Amino acid sequence: MKKVKLCLTFMLAGLVLLSCNNKKSNPEENKSETASIEKREIWTKDQANEWYAEQPWLVGANYSPSTAINQLEMWQEDTFDPKRIDQELGWAENLGMNVMRVYLHDLLHQQDAEGLYKRMNTFLEIADKHHIKTLFVLFDSCWDPFPALGKQRAPKPHTHNSGWVQAPGQKALQDKTHYPRLEKYVKETVAKFKDDKRILGWDVWNEPDNMTGPSYEKVEIKNKVDLILPLLKDVFVWARESNPSQPLTSGVWVGDWSDEAKMKPMHKMQIEQSDIVSFHNYNTPQDFEKVIKQLQRYGKPLICTEYMARPNGSTFEGFLPLARKYNVGMINWGFVDGKTQTKYAWDSWTKTYTAEPKLWFHDVLHTDGTPYIKAETDLIKRMTSEANKKN
C-alpha cells in the first residue's frame, strides 16, 4: 500500500513539473491567459490625476462638420466629408483648440463596423494632424428617439438640432434582445482603439436622463430613465472589459450636486463609475464656479463637456478664466454654423423664428470660418496660447 501511495505521489509531482515546464515554454500563451484574467478597475484619484497631469489645458468644442445634420450623416460612407473636417479642424487648431467631443452611433456599427472604424481612423488622422485629441461619445439620450440609417432629412428651417438622433433609439432601448448588439458595439469599438493615443477618452453616455423637453416629449416613453439606469451601468462594465488605456466618463448635467444624499441614483452612478468627472453647465459664471467647487470633493480631474449658451449668460469670457483658475477642461457646444443650426436657441422648438437670431445661442464660426464674435476667438487664442505655451 505504501508503494502505491509513493508511486502516486511521484506521478502527481511529475504532472505538476510537466505543467510548469509547459508554461515556461509558452510565455506568450501564459501572458494572454493572465491578461484575460486581469480586470480594468475604475481609476483611483491618483491614477486619474496622474493622467490629467500629462494633458495640456483642454479646450475645444463638441464637433460635427457643418455639412452633417447628425451623427449618422457625419459618419455614413456616402456623406462622410474628410475634406470639410480637415478644413474645420484647421480652423480649430488656429484658435489653440486641442480637443473635440465627437458622437458615434450604435446603428453605424450594426450597418458596417469595419467601415465605421476606417472612417474613425481617418477622422483621428485628420485631428491628430491638427494636434487635436478626440473624446468619443458612445450613446446619447437627446432629441429624436427614432434614428434611421440612410439619407437623413433636411434641417427644419430656423430650428435648433432639428435632425439630431438618440442612441440607442427608443425601440432598441425597450427591446432587450437588442442589448447583445449594444454590448458588441461598445466592446468592439473600445477594444479597437483602446491604446490609441489620439483618443482622449470615452464619454459612454451623453445626458442619460434627458427626457428631451418640448421637442419630442409627446413620443418619449415614461420609463426611459428606469431602462437606462441599469443599462448605463452595463455600458461602463462593457467598456472597462475592453481594458482601455483612456479614461471613461459620463457627465452629470442637471440636479443638485451639493450633497451626495441629494443626488439622484443616475448621477451618483455616473460619477462612481467614471474615471474622471465630467459635467455640463449652461448657466451663469457664478453657478459654474459653484458646481466646480461641489464636484471637487471627488478629488478627480474635472472636464466641462458642454457649456456656452450666450443668452443664458454662459459665455467664453465668463467661463474660461474660471476654468483656468480651477484647471477644468472646457468643451463648448457648437463650432461651425451649419446643418445642426444650433445658433438658434432650444426654444426654437416652441417659438417661431423667421431669421437668424440677434444673439447666437451656440457656435463660434460662420460657415466660411470667420468668427461670429472676434473678441471671443481672440480670447480663446490668447488663453490657450498662454496656458499651453511650450517651454
CORPEFEN-V499677 format. One record per pair of residues at least 24 apart in sequence whose ideal C-beta (glycine too) atoms are under 6 Angstrom apart, sorted by the first residue. I is the first residue (numbers start at 1). J is the second residue. If there is no record, write none. Layout:
i->(I & I)
j->(J & J)
This chain:
i->(40 & 40 & 43 & 45 & 45 & 48 & 48 & 48 & 48 & 52 & 56 & 56 & 57 & 57 & 58 & 58 & 59 & 59 & 59 & 60 & 60 & 60 & 60 & 61 & 61 & 62 & 62 & 63 & 63 & 63 & 66 & 66 & 66 & 69 & 69 & 69 & 69 & 70 & 70 & 70 & 71 & 71 & 72 & 72 & 73 & 75 & 75 & 77 & 80 & 82 & 85 & 86 & 88 & 89 & 89 & 89 & 89 & 90 & 91 & 93 & 95 & 95 & 95 & 96 & 96 & 96 & 98 & 99 & 99 & 100 & 100 & 101 & 101 & 101 & 102 & 102 & 103 & 104 & 104 & 105 & 106 & 106 & 106 & 106 & 107 & 107 & 109 & 111 & 117 & 124 & 128 & 133 & 134 & 135 & 135 & 135 & 136 & 137 & 137 & 138 & 139 & 139 & 140 & 140 & 140 & 141 & 141 & 141 & 141 & 142 & 142 & 145 & 145 & 145 & 155 & 155 & 158 & 158 & 159 & 160 & 160 & 160 & 160 & 161 & 173 & 183 & 186 & 186 & 186 & 187 & 187 & 190 & 190 & 190 & 191 & 194 & 194 & 194 & 195 & 199 & 201 & 201 & 202 & 202 & 203 & 204 & 204 & 204 & 204 & 205 & 205 & 207 & 208 & 209 & 214 & 214 & 215 & 229 & 236 & 247 & 247 & 248 & 249 & 249 & 249 & 251 & 251 & 251 & 251 & 252 & 253 & 257 & 258 & 276 & 276 & 277 & 278 & 278 & 279 & 280 & 281 & 282 & 282 & 282 & 284 & 285 & 288 & 289 & 292 & 302 & 303 & 304 & 304 & 305 & 306 & 307 & 308 & 308 & 309 & 310 & 311 & 316 & 316 & 317 & 320 & 333 & 334 & 334 & 335 & 336 & 337 & 337 & 337)
j->(240 & 243 & 275 & 299 & 300 & 275 & 276 & 300 & 301 & 301 & 98 & 388 & 387 & 388 & 99 & 329 & 97 & 330 & 384 & 97 & 99 & 100 & 331 & 332 & 335 & 101 & 333 & 100 & 102 & 335 & 336 & 338 & 367 & 152 & 155 & 163 & 339 & 163 & 164 & 165 & 103 & 105 & 105 & 152 & 152 & 108 & 119 & 115 & 119 & 122 & 126 & 126 & 336 & 126 & 127 & 130 & 132 & 130 & 369 & 130 & 377 & 380 & 381 & 381 & 384 & 385 & 132 & 133 & 200 & 132 & 134 & 135 & 305 & 331 & 134 & 136 & 137 & 136 & 138 & 167 & 167 & 168 & 182 & 185 & 147 & 149 & 185 & 149 & 192 & 198 & 198 & 200 & 199 & 200 & 201 & 203 & 202 & 203 & 206 & 204 & 167 & 205 & 166 & 167 & 206 & 166 & 207 & 208 & 210 & 207 & 210 & 169 & 170 & 216 & 339 & 341 & 344 & 353 & 348 & 342 & 344 & 346 & 348 & 340 & 227 & 238 & 235 & 238 & 239 & 238 & 242 & 239 & 242 & 244 & 242 & 242 & 243 & 244 & 245 & 246 & 246 & 247 & 239 & 248 & 249 & 235 & 239 & 248 & 250 & 232 & 250 & 253 & 232 & 266 & 349 & 350 & 349 & 266 & 273 & 275 & 276 & 275 & 274 & 276 & 278 & 278 & 279 & 280 & 305 & 279 & 280 & 294 & 294 & 300 & 301 & 302 & 303 & 305 & 304 & 306 & 307 & 309 & 312 & 314 & 313 & 318 & 319 & 322 & 326 & 328 & 329 & 328 & 330 & 331 & 333 & 332 & 332 & 333 & 361 & 359 & 359 & 376 & 379 & 379 & 383 & 362 & 362 & 363 & 364 & 365 & 363 & 366 & 367)
